Structure formats: C-alpha cells, structure tokens
Amino acid sequence: MAKATIQLEGLACPSCLQKIEGATKSLNGVVKESVKVLFNAAKVKLDFDQSVVTIGEIEAAITKVGYVVKKSQVKE
C-alpha cells in the first residue's frame, strides 16, 4: 500500500472538495476511507494499491474534474 500527497492549485470553494473526493474515491485501488482533501493547503492525501491503480491515473481523475495537479509525492 502506498501513500500519496497530491499538491493542487488553489481550491476556490467547498464543492471543489466533493468533486475531488468523488473523483478519487471512484477509482479501484484507492482506499476510500483514506481520502482527505485539505482545502486550505490545496492538497489531497490518500492511500492506494499500486498494483491496481497508478498515481498517474489518480492525477488524471483529478484533472478530469477540472483541477490542476502541481506535483505528487508517493511513499511506499
């Protein structure tokens, strides 16, 4: 199981949180209970199974709902 911290460009509103949570929780391999969107820090923290989903796929899901991913950090 890997832990990811994904830095986003600033978040504008609370509904941003719900969109990002929905996008990440819908992916197979993401531990749904681990998803935390930190509004003020514009970060997403989550745990995921690298044998099921890649950090690239997680970033793509966030980008698809309209948010810019600045960088990601993955710890195994």
N, C-alpha and C positions, 0 to 999 in steps of 0.2 A: 504494500500500500504506500502510495506517495502522497506528500502534502504539497499543495500549490498555493502560492501567493501571487495574485494577478493584479498589477497596477493598472488602473484605468485613468482616462482623462476625467476631469471633474464631473461629478454627478449633479444634475440640476434639481431633481425632485424625488420625493419618496416613491413615486410609481416606478422610477428607474430601478429601485431595489427589487420590486416584484418582477419586472421584466427579466432582470439578470438572474434572479433566483430561479424563475421558471425555466429559462434557457439552460442553465447548468444542471438543475435537478432532473430535467427531462432526458439527460444523457445516460446511457447504460454505462456502468463503471464508476459513476460519481456517487460517493456516499452522501445521500440526500440530507441526513441529519448533520453533516459536517459543513454544509454550505453556509457561509456567513458573508454578507455584503456589508462592508464598513463604509457608511455613507460619507462621513467627514473626511476619511482618509482616501476615498475613492479606490478601495481595494476589495478584492474577493478572495476569501480563504476557503479552501475545500480539500477534502481527501479524495483520492481516486485510485482505481486499479489500472496500472499502466498496461496490463495485458488485455484490457477491454477497451480503453479509450486513451487517446494521446492528449498532451497539453495543447497541441495544435488544434485538435477537434474542439476542445473546451473553449479556446480562444475564438475559433470560428463561430461557435454558437453565440458568444457574447457579441462579436462583431455583427452577426446577422440580425440581432435585435437593435442595432444602432449605436453601439458604444465602441470607443477606440481603446484597444489594448496597447498600453505603452510598453510593458515588459512583464515577463512571468519568471517566477523563481520556483523551482521544484526541488524538494528534499525527499530523499528516499528513506 
